[in-house]
Amino acid sequence: MVPTYDIANSYKNIMELLVDEEIDQQTCTWSSEEAQRVNRIEVAARALNQLPPLYASSQEGVTLQYERAQQDHRQEITAAVSEALEAVKQLPWKGSTPFDIR
């Protein structure tokens, strides 16, 4: 199902949505303790750095890019998330300062 967006800015990288969905898919069978030990934001950032951006500036664009990514990049997304999960699981938690979103 293609998502809809009510976003304040005028564009969205659809690859972010697909990476988040793939992280959910690959971690859904993990125990809650294991899932809590992995920084999902770090996983997403690592995976996204390996994937092409797919920006959309309208709901029609979201639909088009979402379908394009499903067809053309599904295996890349799965592999990038898998590699990012493994890398982040190997790193000791150092803590981080999240962005201040205002």
C-alpha positions as a Markdown table, in Angstrom:
| # | Residue | x | y | z |
|---|---|---|---|---|
| 1 | Met | 0.0 | 0.0 | 0.0 |
| 2 | Val | 1.4 | 3.4 | -1.0 |
| 3 | Pro | 1.5 | 5.8 | 1.9 |
| 4 | Thr | 0.1 | 9.3 | 1.9 |
| 5 | Tyr | 1.9 | 12.2 | 3.4 |
| 6 | Asp | 0.9 | 15.4 | 5.2 |
| 7 | Ile | 4.3 | 17.0 | 5.2 |
| 8 | Ala | 5.2 | 20.6 | 6.1 |
| 9 | Asn | 8.1 | 20.7 | 3.6 |
| 10 | Ser | 7.6 | 20.4 | -0.1 |
| 11 | Tyr | 9.6 | 17.2 | -0.7 |
| 12 | Lys | 10.2 | 13.7 | 0.7 |
| 13 | Asn | 12.8 | 11.0 | 0.1 |
| 14 | Ile | 10.6 | 7.9 | -0.4 |
| 15 | Met | 13.7 | 5.7 | 0.2 |
| 16 | Glu | 13.5 | 6.7 | 3.9 |
| 17 | Leu | 10.0 | 5.2 | 4.1 |
| 18 | Leu | 11.1 | 2.0 | 2.4 |
| 19 | Val | 14.2 | 1.6 | 4.6 |
| 20 | Asp | 12.0 | 2.1 | 7.8 |
| 21 | Glu | 9.6 | -0.6 | 6.5 |
| 22 | Glu | 12.5 | -2.9 | 5.8 |
| 23 | Ile | 14.0 | -2.4 | 9.2 |
| 24 | Asp | 10.6 | -3.3 | 10.7 |
| 25 | Gln | 10.4 | -6.4 | 8.5 |
| 26 | Gln | 13.9 | -7.6 | 9.4 |
| 27 | Thr | 13.5 | -7.0 | 13.1 |
| 28 | Cys | 9.9 | -8.1 | 13.7 |
| 29 | Thr | 11.0 | -11.5 | 15.0 |
| 30 | Trp | 13.6 | -10.1 | 17.4 |
| 31 | Ser | 13.1 | -10.1 | 21.1 |
| 32 | Ser | 12.3 | -6.7 | 22.6 |
| 33 | Glu | 15.7 | -6.7 | 24.4 |
| 34 | Glu | 17.6 | -7.3 | 21.1 |
| 35 | Ala | 15.5 | -4.7 | 19.3 |
| 36 | Gln | 16.1 | -2.1 | 22.0 |
| 37 | Arg | 19.9 | -2.6 | 21.8 |
| 38 | Val | 20.0 | -1.5 | 18.2 |
| 39 | Asn | 19.8 | 2.2 | 17.3 |
| 40 | Arg | 17.3 | 2.2 | 14.5 |
| 41 | Ile | 18.2 | 5.7 | 13.4 |
| 42 | Glu | 21.8 | 4.7 | 12.9 |
| 43 | Val | 20.7 | 1.6 | 11.0 |
| 44 | Ala | 18.5 | 3.8 | 8.7 |
| 45 | Ala | 21.3 | 6.4 | 8.1 |
| 46 | Arg | 23.8 | 3.7 | 7.2 |
| 47 | Ala | 21.4 | 1.9 | 4.9 |
| 48 | Leu | 20.3 | 5.2 | 3.2 |
| 49 | Asn | 23.9 | 6.1 | 2.5 |
| 50 | Gln | 24.1 | 3.0 | 0.4 |
| 51 | Leu | 20.9 | 3.7 | -1.6 |
| 52 | Pro | 19.9 | 6.2 | -4.3 |
| 53 | Pro | 17.5 | 9.0 | -3.1 |
| 54 | Leu | 14.0 | 8.9 | -4.6 |
| 55 | Tyr | 12.4 | 12.3 | -3.9 |
| 56 | Ala | 8.8 | 13.2 | -4.5 |
| 57 | Ser | 7.1 | 16.6 | -4.2 |
| 58 | Ser | 3.5 | 15.5 | -4.5 |
| 59 | Gln | 1.2 | 12.6 | -3.6 |
| 60 | Glu | 1.4 | 11.4 | -7.2 |
| 61 | Gly | 5.2 | 11.6 | -7.0 |
| 62 | Val | 5.1 | 9.6 | -3.7 |
| 63 | Thr | 3.0 | 6.9 | -5.5 |
| 64 | Leu | 5.3 | 6.8 | -8.5 |
| 65 | Gln | 8.6 | 6.7 | -6.5 |
| 66 | Tyr | 7.2 | 4.1 | -4.1 |
| 67 | Glu | 6.3 | 1.8 | -6.9 |
| 68 | Arg | 9.5 | 2.5 | -8.7 |
| 69 | Ala | 11.5 | 1.6 | -5.6 |
| 70 | Gln | 9.5 | -1.6 | -5.1 |
| 71 | Gln | 10.3 | -2.7 | -8.6 |
| 72 | Asp | 13.8 | -1.5 | -9.2 |
| 73 | His | 15.4 | -1.3 | -5.7 |
| 74 | Arg | 13.8 | -4.0 | -3.5 |
| 75 | Gln | 16.9 | -6.2 | -3.3 |
| 76 | Glu | 19.2 | -3.3 | -2.8 |
| 77 | Ile | 17.1 | -2.0 | 0.1 |
| 78 | Thr | 17.0 | -5.5 | 1.7 |
| 79 | Ala | 20.7 | -5.9 | 1.4 |
| 80 | Ala | 21.5 | -2.4 | 2.7 |
| 81 | Val | 19.3 | -2.8 | 5.7 |
| 82 | Ser | 20.7 | -6.2 | 6.5 |
| 83 | Glu | 24.3 | -5.0 | 6.3 |
| 84 | Ala | 23.5 | -1.9 | 8.4 |
| 85 | Leu | 21.8 | -4.0 | 11.1 |
| 86 | Glu | 24.8 | -6.2 | 11.3 |
| 87 | Ala | 27.2 | -3.3 | 11.4 |
| 88 | Val | 25.3 | -1.4 | 14.1 |
| 89 | Lys | 24.8 | -4.6 | 16.2 |
| 90 | Gln | 28.7 | -4.9 | 16.3 |
| 91 | Leu | 29.2 | -1.3 | 17.5 |
| 92 | Pro | 29.2 | -0.6 | 21.2 |
| 93 | Trp | 26.5 | 2.0 | 22.1 |
| 94 | Lys | 28.2 | 5.4 | 22.5 |
| 95 | Gly | 25.1 | 7.5 | 22.8 |
| 96 | Ser | 24.3 | 10.3 | 20.5 |
| 97 | Thr | 22.8 | 13.7 | 20.5 |
| 98 | Pro | 19.6 | 13.7 | 18.4 |
| 99 | Phe | 18.8 | 16.7 | 16.1 |
| 100 | Asp | 16.8 | 19.4 | 17.7 |
| 101 | Ile | 13.7 | 19.6 | 15.5 |
| 102 | Arg | 11.7 | 22.7 | 15.9 |
